[in-house]
Amino acid sequence: MRGWWREMAQLVLPVPCAGCGSGRVQLCEGCGEELWGGAPCRVRPSPEPVGLPAVHAAAAYADAVRAVLLAHKERGALGLAAPLGVALAGAVRAAVGPYGGGAGPLLLVPVPSARRVVRARGHDATRRIALAAARELRRTGTAARALPVLRQRGAVADQSGLGARQRLANLAGALEVVPGAERLLGGGRAVLVDDLMTTGASLVEAARALSAARANGGGRFVRLSAAVVASSSVSFEINRN
């Protein structure tokens, strides 16, 4: 209900740009250019954790990009899911390369947020962006679908304030594939997706859970990759060097 009300209010009430606060549109042309105007790049956190798949990001987590992500995730600006989905779709294309998914569609598997976080926000931000990215990929000729098959086994500690090693330890074994979903993962190429990468701990755990599920189903992933809307500026610099 809260999500429905937010979406209706955004259609009726004029809102300033989520990126820069100017104008009477939810995302101005300049901030949109910051979000999806650059070429998605391979990014690596420092230190790079063992088990992290190759990650591509659409933009650096700074300035307008940071403001837009926070507006969507924390302040319920649900209309921003579409432009964020465009950015994520670009990162997915970069992650899978020029030959796409091969046999079957691209399967965008969102990294799940904690249940308490989803309840507090009133929506699942990453899942919403994954759905938007899949629509954008289909619109531009790439077969794709969002496949939210990961879930948390139980409660984990709040990640804020934890260092890279602490986050890895906190999330170790925290995710699993929903029982019975293993067969769905065999129908295409899986790409892990998230709105933001910081230490990479969430993507490491998500990759472990997906690989375990596929192995239990008698198969394996080919070049499991990941795509995010944004990553830290440092992760881009490390990649260039």
Summary of the structure (lengths in Angstrom):
residues: 241
radius of gyration: 17.2
end to end distance: 47.4
largest distance: 54.1
contacts: 821
relative contact order: 0.19
helix: 45%
strand: 17%
